Amino acid sequence: MKPEILIIFGIFVAFAIVEAVNTGFFRKPGQRRKDVIVEVIGAGVLLALTQPLILLSSAALTGLLWPTAEGALAHWPILAQVGLLLIFDDMTQYGWHRLTHSVPWLYRLHRPHHDAHYMSVRIVYRNNIFYYALMPSLWFSGALIYMGLGSVYAVYLVVKLAVITGAHSDVRWDQKLYAIPALSPLMWVLERTISTPATHAAHHGRHLSDTATHYKGNFGNLLFFWDVLFGTAKITRGYPSAFGVENLAEASAAEQLLWPLVRSSPAAVMPDEVHPRDPTAQSGA
């Protein structure tokens, strides 16, 4: 097994242990049986099949279309390579994430990620199994690896997954840092640079009427800076009172994982299209 994979697994386990000690890991508030099914299968398919297959397929396709590109960027300065990854992986993922919250049928693929009624490292990879197969950033990453960015990508991936895992955790490490006055300038910069528990929890908030909720923004993965740059950021340093999907009917584990192959709930809509901005509306899933 590659060293970066072991490190990423270690980071996940470390956060899981911290959650287990402080907030519980195997049992979360509002947890349903289908949550465990979606999380285990969604993550398992991604890590064992989808991601490696896409990276290999993308590299092979790049070699077929542009054989002389193999290793062409390997001599570039490391900072330039990181810059390419931030643009073609992280910024592109920001754009894809934002698009899935704007197009109803794409939201069907992403909804499982928001269907949990809790924050946790358990939901990092919780998505429909077709969600990642269509994600442009993974295909770009495969091409960049073919072009010589493999070593830098391995380190970049460790950093990115550490930030994303920490942002999804319900152990609010940033809250403790906010409480230290001397760190206020640092935290002002940090929360505008990378995703933190507070900014990402806002994206998972259930009720649009909640001032700490911003599920129509805060799309950043590694860099929250993209939200700042493109005007989708909301920073409150608070946390939503509830998590989940507002105003949509329940969806089974099978539908969450396999839509459009499995369809049981009503036609695809966005959360606030059912009762737009109505704080008295009844909430579904």
C-alpha positions in Angstrom: 0.0 0.0 0.0 1.3 3.5 -0.9 2.6 5.6 2.0 0.1 8.5 1.3 -2.8 6.0 1.5 -1.6 4.8 4.9 -1.2 8.4 6.1 -4.7 9.3 4.9 -6.1 6.3 6.7 -4.2 7.2 9.8 -5.6 10.7 9.7 -9.1 9.4 9.4 -8.6 6.9 12.3 -7.1 9.7 14.5 -10.2 11.9 13.9 -12.5 8.9 14.4 -10.8 8.2 17.8 -11.1 11.8 18.8 -14.8 11.7 17.9 -15.3 8.4 19.7 -13.8 9.9 22.9 -15.6 13.3 22.7 -18.8 12.9 20.8 -19.3 9.3 19.9 -18.3 7.8 16.6 -20.5 4.7 16.0 -23.7 6.4 17.2 -24.7 9.9 16.2 -27.7 12.0 17.2 -30.6 11.2 14.8 -28.7 8.3 13.2 -30.8 5.9 11.2 -30.0 2.4 10.0 -29.8 3.6 6.4 -27.1 6.2 7.3 -24.6 3.4 8.1 -25.4 1.6 4.8 -25.0 4.7 2.7 -21.7 5.7 4.4 -20.1 2.2 4.3 -21.1 1.4 0.7 -20.6 4.9 -0.6 -17.1 5.2 0.8 -16.2 1.6 0.0 -17.1 1.9 -3.7 -15.3 5.2 -4.1 -12.0 4.1 -2.4 -11.9 0.6 -3.8 -13.2 1.1 -7.3 -14.3 4.6 -8.5 -11.3 6.7 -7.6 -8.5 4.4 -8.7 -10.4 3.5 -11.9 -10.9 7.1 -12.8 -7.3 8.1 -12.1 -6.0 5.1 -14.2 -8.5 5.7 -17.0 -7.8 9.4 -17.2 -4.0 8.7 -17.3 -4.5 6.1 -20.0 -6.8 8.4 -22.0 -4.3 11.3 -21.8 -1.5 8.9 -23.0 -3.7 7.9 -25.9 -4.6 11.4 -26.9 -1.2 13.0 -26.1 1.5 10.4 -25.7 4.3 13.0 -25.6 2.8 14.5 -22.5 4.0 11.7 -20.2 6.2 13.3 -17.5 6.1 16.7 -19.3 5.5 18.7 -16.2 7.7 16.7 -13.8 10.5 19.4 -14.1 8.2 22.2 -13.1 8.8 23.9 -9.8 6.9 22.3 -6.9 4.9 25.5 -6.3 3.8 25.6 -9.9 2.7 21.9 -9.7 0.8 22.7 -6.5 -0.8 25.6 -8.2 -2.0 23.4 -11.1 -3.5 21.0 -8.6 -5.3 23.7 -6.7 -6.8 25.0 -9.9 -7.6 21.8 -11.7 -8.5 19.7 -8.7 -9.6 21.9 -5.8 -11.1 24.9 -7.7 -12.7 22.6 -10.2 -14.2 20.5 -7.4 -15.6 23.8 -5.9 -17.2 24.5 -9.2 -18.6 20.9 -9.5 -19.9 21.1 -5.9 -21.6 24.4 -6.5 -23.1 23.1 -9.7 -24.6 20.1 -7.9 -26.4 22.5 -5.6 -27.9 24.3 -8.6 -29.0 21.5 -11.0 -31.8 19.3 -9.5 -30.7 16.0 -11.1 -27.1 16.5 -10.0 -28.3 17.3 -6.5 -29.8 13.8 -6.5 -26.2 12.5 -6.7 -25.0 14.7 -4.0 -28.0 14.6 -1.6 -26.7 11.6 0.3 -23.8 13.7 1.6 -26.4 16.1 3.2 -28.9 13.6 4.3 -27.2 12.8 7.6 -28.6 14.6 10.6 -25.1 15.0 12.1 -21.6 16.1 11.2 -18.8 13.5 11.4 -15.8 12.2 9.6 -18.1 9.3 8.6 -19.8 11.5 6.0 -16.7 12.7 4.1 -17.2 10.2 1.2 -20.9 9.9 1.6 -22.4 10.4 -1.9 -24.2 8.6 -4.7 -21.9 6.1 -6.3 -22.1 8.0 -9.6 -21.3 11.3 -8.0 -17.5 10.9 -8.1 -17.5 9.2 -11.5 -18.7 12.4 -13.0 -16.5 14.7 -11.0 -14.2 16.6 -13.4 -11.5 17.2 -10.8 -10.7 13.5 -10.5 -10.3 13.2 -14.3 -8.1 16.3 -14.4 -6.0 14.8 -11.5 -5.4 11.6 -13.4 -4.2 13.6 -16.4 -1.8 15.7 -14.3 -0.4 12.5 -12.6 0.3 11.2 -16.1 2.1 14.5 -16.9 4.5 14.1 -14.0 2.7 15.4 -10.9 2.4 12.0 -9.2 4.7 12.7 -6.3 3.4 16.2 -5.6 -0.2 14.9 -5.9 0.5 12.3 -3.2 1.5 15.0 -0.7 -1.2 17.4 -1.8 -3.8 14.7 -1.3 -2.7 14.0 2.2 -3.0 17.7 3.1 -6.4 18.1 1.3 -7.9 15.0 3.0 -6.6 16.2 6.4 -8.4 19.5 6.0 -11.6 18.0 4.6 -11.7 15.3 7.3 -11.2 18.0 10.0 -13.9 20.2 8.5 -16.5 17.4 8.6 -15.7 16.3 12.2 -18.2 17.2 14.9 -15.2 17.8 17.2 -15.1 21.6 16.8 -11.4 22.2 17.0 -11.7 25.7 15.5 -14.1 26.7 18.3 -11.4 26.2 20.9 -9.0 28.4 18.9 -11.6 31.1 18.4 -11.7 31.4 22.2 -8.1 32.4 22.4 -7.9 36.2 21.9 -4.2 36.1 20.8 -5.1 33.8 17.9 -7.8 36.1 16.5 -5.8 37.5 13.6 -4.6 34.0 12.7 -8.1 32.6 12.8 -9.4 35.4 10.6 -6.9 34.4 7.9 -7.4 30.6 8.5 -11.2 30.6 8.2 -10.9 32.5 4.9 -8.2 30.2 3.5 -9.2 26.6 4.4 -12.5 24.8 5.2 -13.1 24.6 9.0 -15.8 22.9 11.1 -17.7 26.2 11.4 -17.7 27.2 7.8 -18.4 23.7 6.5 -21.1 22.9 9.2 -22.9 26.0 7.8 -23.1 24.2 4.4 -24.6 21.2 6.1 -27.2 23.2 8.1 -30.8 22.0 7.7 -32.9 25.1 8.0 -32.3 28.1 5.7 -33.9 30.3 8.4 -31.1 29.4 10.7 -28.6 32.3 10.6 -25.7 29.8 10.9 -26.9 27.8 7.9 -25.6 28.4 4.4 -26.3 25.3 2.3 -26.4 27.6 -0.8 -22.8 28.4 -0.3 -19.5 27.5 1.5 -18.8 24.9 -1.2 -15.0 24.9 -0.7 -13.2 21.6 0.0 -9.5 22.2 0.7 -9.6 26.0 0.2 -12.5 28.0 1.5 -10.8 30.8 -0.4 -12.7 29.9 -3.5 -16.0 30.8 -1.7 -14.4 34.1 -0.7 -13.2 34.8 -4.2 -16.5 33.8 -5.9 -18.9 35.4 -3.4 -20.4 32.3 -1.9 -18.8 32.5 1.6 -20.6 33.0 4.8 -18.6 33.2 8.0 -20.5 33.3 11.3 -18.2 31.3 13.7 -21.5 29.7 14.8 -23.0 26.3 14.1 -26.4 25.3 12.8 -29.0 24.0 15.3 -29.8 21.0 13.0 -28.2 19.2 10.0 -29.7 17.4 7.1 -31.8 18.2 4.0 -34.7 20.6 4.3 -38.2 20.1 2.8 -37.5 17.0 0.8 -39.2 13.6 1.2 -37.3 10.7 2.7 -35.1 8.7 0.3 -34.1 5.1 0.9 -30.5 4.0 1.1 -30.8 2.3 -2.2 -32.1 5.4 -3.9 -29.4 7.6 -2.3 -26.7 5.3 -3.5 -28.1 4.2 -6.9 -30.3 7.0 -8.3 -31.3 7.1 -11.1 -31.3 3.3 -11.3 -33.5 3.3 -8.1 -36.3 5.8 -7.9 -38.9 6.0 -5.2 -39.2 9.6 -4.0 -40.8 12.5 -5.9 -39.1 14.2 -8.8 -35.8 16.0 -8.2 -36.0 19.4 -6.7 -33.7 21.6 -4.7 -34.3 21.8 -0.9 -35.7 25.3 -0.8 -37.9 24.9 -4.0 -40.5 23.0 -2.0 -41.3 25.9 0.4 -38.8 28.6 -0.6 -37.5 30.4 2.5 -40.5 29.4 4.6 -39.3 28.9 8.2 -42.6 27.3 9.2 -42.4 24.6 6.5 -42.3 21.0 7.6 -38.9 19.4 7.0 -38.4 16.0 5.3 -35.2 13.9 5.1 
